[in-house]
Amino acid sequence: MKLTRILISIFMIFCLSAAIAAPQKELSPRWIAFNPLSTKTIDYQPWQQFLNKYVSTNDEGVNLVNYAGVTAAEKAQLSKFIKKLEAINIDNYNRNVQMAFWINLYNIATVDLILKHYPVASIMDISPNISLFTRGPWEMKLVKVKGVALSLNDIEHRILRPIWHDPRIHFAVNCASYGCPNLQKQVFVGKNIDLMLNAATREYINDPRGVIVADGTLTVSKIFIWYMSDFGGTDAGVIAFIKLYADPKLLAKLKDITTISNSEYDWALNSLHKENGTKQ
């Protein structure tokens, strides 16, 4: 019996690890097209209005969403805006506008998903239940662009990561969790995409959710572990990336750090009314 319990525990740990393991970058060729000469922009006013009204920053610097305050009419309006974005032929835009489009669509689809299931303690509790190894909504088809049904994983790992190869993407897309980089209060647009990516990356790295150095040991967000290949593939690569965006105080603490000692992530919902989450 004792051996059976041990085996079951090992199996459950394996299942959880498999459920949240980061997918590899795998480019979907249908999204390669773009127009480098295009000066066209995309209007995100409805999304900006939502952010203005429902996202606020707490004393710890975490941007929280007032999911409970969103009315039925406003939920319908957000869903309607998603339909408008879905109708865009994204091939006709330049790369910066495309990148902003996919980041915004990811974040809007995530908020829309939470609103459809709210109240919920964590996004990880939303699951298609297609297998024992599936936890979370990452492969659920949430939007349709160019007639193609897309999941959050499709947007992040089959479009954003393999086209741009930019690790700052991880600090722009928001998974509706307390441990996640902030859902930014300002929409991403092509003309300021680089500045916003830098700001989002710097904000998270200099926050305890991203990086903690205490007693000579380094604890990082699991984002750096799940996607280590995007940060050089080694502890040294992650640390070098962190140093690029660390403020002077953090940079001084990192001076003699050469390895990552621990990693954490809080999957509690990034709700204005935060419930207890689980650090992993």
C-alpha positions as a printed Julia matrix, in Angstrom:
280×3 Matrix{Float64}:
   0.0    0.0     0.0
   2.78   2.42    0.87
   4.49   1.75   -2.48
   1.18   2.29   -4.27
   0.69   5.68   -2.6
   4.22   6.7    -3.53
   3.68   5.7    -7.15
   0.38   7.59   -7.27
   2.05  10.69   -5.83
   4.85  10.5    -8.38
   2.3   10.04  -11.16
   0.27  13.08  -10.02
   3.38  15.22   -9.84
   4.25  14.1   -13.37
   0.76  14.94  -14.57
   0.92  18.44  -13.09
   4.35  19.03  -14.57
   3.2   17.87  -17.98
   0.13  20.1   -17.78
   2.1   23.3   -17.26
   5.26  22.46  -19.2
   6.06  25.13  -21.76
   5.35  24.16  -25.38
   8.19  24.46  -27.84
   8.27  27.22  -30.43
   6.69  25.87  -33.6
   5.97  28.35  -36.37
   2.68  28.06  -38.19
   3.56  29.13  -41.78
   0.19  30.74  -42.44
   1.2   33.69  -40.2
   4.47  34.57  -41.96
   2.96  37.13  -44.35
   3.29  40.84  -43.57
   3.51  44.18  -45.38
   6.7   46.06  -44.42
   5.49  49.2   -46.21
   2.15  49.38  -44.44
   1.38  52.37  -42.23
  -2.04  51.05  -41.25
  -2.92  50.96  -37.55
  -5.54  49.17  -35.46
  -7.97  50.94  -33.15
  -8.05  49.37  -29.66
 -10.24  52.01  -28.03
 -12.79  49.54  -26.54
  -9.97  47.55  -24.95
  -8.29  50.7   -23.65
 -11.58  51.82  -22.11
 -11.88  48.45  -20.38
  -8.35  48.72  -19.01
  -8.99  52.27  -17.79
 -12.1   51.22  -15.93
 -11.26  47.79  -14.55
  -7.49  47.53  -14.01
  -5.93  49.05  -10.9
  -2.56  48.74   -9.16
  -2.32  47.53   -5.57
   0.26  48.52   -2.96
   2.6   45.75   -4.16
   2.64  47.07   -7.71
   0.44  44.29   -9.08
  -2.18  45.23  -11.65
  -5.48  43.66  -10.65
  -8.71  43.28  -12.61
 -12.12  44.01  -11.15
 -13.76  41.02  -12.84
 -16.69  41.15  -10.43
 -17.55  44.69  -11.5
 -17.89  43.99  -15.22
 -21.55  44.14  -16.27
 -23.24  41.75  -18.66
 -23.46  44.52  -21.25
 -19.73  45.23  -20.95
 -18.91  41.54  -21.3
 -20.96  41.48  -24.48
 -19.16  44.59  -25.71
 -15.76  42.96  -25.12
 -16.85  39.83  -27.0
 -18.08  42.05  -29.84
 -14.7   43.77  -30.0
 -12.99  40.38  -30.23
 -15.17  39.64  -33.27
 -13.98  42.91  -34.81
 -10.35  41.94  -34.27
 -10.99  38.49  -35.7
 -12.21  40.06  -38.94
  -8.93  41.91  -39.52
  -6.67  40.61  -42.29
  -3.51  40.82  -40.24
  -1.33  39.96  -43.28
  -1.75  43.55  -44.5
   0.11  45.14  -41.57
   3.77  45.67  -40.73
   5.54  43.5   -38.18
   5.31  45.95  -35.26
   1.56  46.35  -35.68
   1.21  42.57  -36.02
   3.14  41.95  -32.82
   0.98  44.41  -30.9
  -2.12  42.79  -32.39
  -1.22  39.3   -31.21
  -0.22  40.49  -27.72
  -3.45  42.44  -27.32
  -5.56  39.6   -28.71
  -3.94  37.16  -26.28
  -4.65  39.43  -23.33
  -8.2   40.27  -24.42
  -9.04  36.61  -25.05
  -7.69  35.7   -21.6
  -9.78  38.35  -19.83
 -12.83  37.33  -21.86
 -12.26  33.7   -20.85
 -12.06  34.6   -17.16
 -15.23  36.7   -17.39
 -17.09  33.76  -18.92
 -16.1   31.5   -16.01
 -16.04  34.02  -13.16
 -16.03  33.5   -10.21
 -13.0   31.24  -10.44
 -10.0   31.07   -8.11
  -7.43  30.43  -10.82
  -7.19  30.21  -14.58
  -5.81  26.72  -14.0
  -9.29  25.67  -12.87
 -10.61  26.31  -16.38
  -9.92  23.2   -18.4
 -11.35  21.42  -21.44
 -10.9   18.11  -19.58
  -9.72  16.38  -22.73
  -7.16  14.24  -20.92
  -5.61  13.47  -17.55
  -2.54  15.42  -18.6
  -4.42  18.63  -19.39
  -4.82  21.41  -16.86
  -5.66  24.94  -17.79
  -7.25  26.44  -20.91
  -4.12  26.83  -23.02
  -5.25  24.61  -25.91
  -8.89  25.71  -25.92
  -9.76  27.43  -29.2
 -10.84  30.91  -28.05
 -10.61  33.11  -31.15
 -10.67  32.76  -34.94
  -8.4   34.81  -37.21
  -8.37  34.41  -41.01
 -10.86  31.62  -40.46
  -8.4   29.72  -38.26
  -9.4   28.77  -34.72
  -6.65  29.7   -32.29
  -5.8   28.9   -28.69
  -3.63  30.9   -26.31
  -0.83  28.43  -26.99
  -1.27  28.97  -30.73
  -0.85  32.72  -30.31
   2.12  32.59  -27.98
   4.07  29.53  -29.12
   3.11  29.17  -32.79
   2.99  32.85  -33.72
   4.62  35.29  -31.28
   7.66  33.35  -30.11
   8.7   31.73  -33.42
   8.2   34.85  -35.56
   9.84  37.45  -33.31
  12.2   35.38  -31.15
  11.93  38.08  -28.51
  11.97  36.91  -24.85
  10.31  40.16  -23.79
   7.07  38.69  -25.12
   6.81  36.69  -21.9
   6.37  39.93  -19.96
   3.71  41.33  -22.28
   1.22  38.46  -22.48
  -0.82  38.04  -19.31
  -2.21  34.74  -18.03
  -4.61  36.27  -15.48
  -2.49  35.14  -12.54
  -1.03  36.99   -9.58
   2.46  35.68  -10.32
   2.27  36.7   -13.96
   3.72  39.92  -15.39
   1.17  42.71  -15.13
  -1.71  43.12  -17.5
  -0.54  46.49  -18.75
  -2.89  49.45  -18.38
  -1.93  50.73  -21.81
  -2.72  48.82  -25.0
   0.21  47.75  -27.13
   0.48  49.54  -30.48
   3.03  49.26  -33.26
   4.6   52.68  -32.81
   5.54  52.07  -29.15
   5.93  48.3   -29.07
   9.65  48.31  -28.28
   9.32  50.86  -25.47
   6.4   48.96  -23.95
   8.18  45.62  -24.1
  11.2   47.13  -22.35
   9.03  48.74  -19.69
   7.04  45.56  -19.02
  10.22  43.48  -18.79
  11.95  45.94  -16.46
   8.85  46.21  -14.28
   8.59  42.46  -13.73
  12.27  41.76  -13.23
  12.49  44.41  -10.51
   9.41  43.03   -8.75
   9.57  40.15   -6.22
   7.24  38.16   -8.47
  10.01  38.12  -11.06
  13.29  38.08   -9.16
  14.32  37.83   -5.49
  17.9   37.81   -4.19
  18.14  37.0    -0.49
  21.04  35.63    1.56
  23.09  35.1    -1.56
  20.49  32.94   -3.31
  18.46  33.72   -6.41
  14.76  32.91   -6.72
  13.11  33.63  -10.05
   9.67  33.37  -11.56
   9.03  29.99  -13.14
   8.67  31.87  -16.43
  12.47  31.87  -16.58
  12.49  28.1   -16.02
   9.64  27.14  -18.34
  11.11  29.25  -21.15
  14.79  29.0   -20.31
  15.58  28.27  -23.96
  14.42  31.81  -24.79
  16.88  33.24  -22.26
  20.0   31.45  -23.45
  19.16  27.96  -22.21
  21.21  28.12  -18.99
  21.18  29.71  -15.55
  23.92  32.02  -16.77
  21.8   33.08  -19.74
  18.83  33.86  -17.52
  20.97  35.85  -15.1
  22.58  37.79  -17.93
  19.14  38.71  -19.29
  17.92  39.76  -15.84
  20.95  42.01  -15.43
  20.05  43.87  -18.61
  16.85  45.13  -16.99
  17.76  45.14  -13.3
  17.76  48.42  -11.43
  20.99  49.39   -9.61
  19.9   47.87   -6.28
  19.04  44.49   -7.8
  22.08  44.57  -10.05
  24.35  44.97   -7.02
  22.74  41.94   -5.35
  23.29  39.88   -8.5
  27.01  40.63   -8.65
  28.21  37.28   -7.28
  25.18  35.17   -8.25
  25.93  32.45  -10.8
  23.09  29.97  -10.36
  19.33  29.92   -9.8
  18.44  28.42   -6.43
  14.65  28.36   -6.59
  11.62  29.32   -8.66
   8.05  30.26   -7.78
   4.77  31.17   -9.42
   1.43  32.15   -7.92
  -1.51  30.89   -9.98
  -4.13  32.79   -7.96
  -6.38  34.9   -10.15
  -5.2   38.49  -10.69
  -8.5   39.66   -9.32
  -9.14  42.83   -7.35
 -10.65  40.41   -4.83
  -7.66  38.06   -4.59
  -8.23  34.57   -3.23
  -5.5   32.35   -1.9
  -3.42  30.81   -4.67
  -0.87  28.05   -4.88
   2.78  28.79   -5.33
   4.59  26.22   -7.41
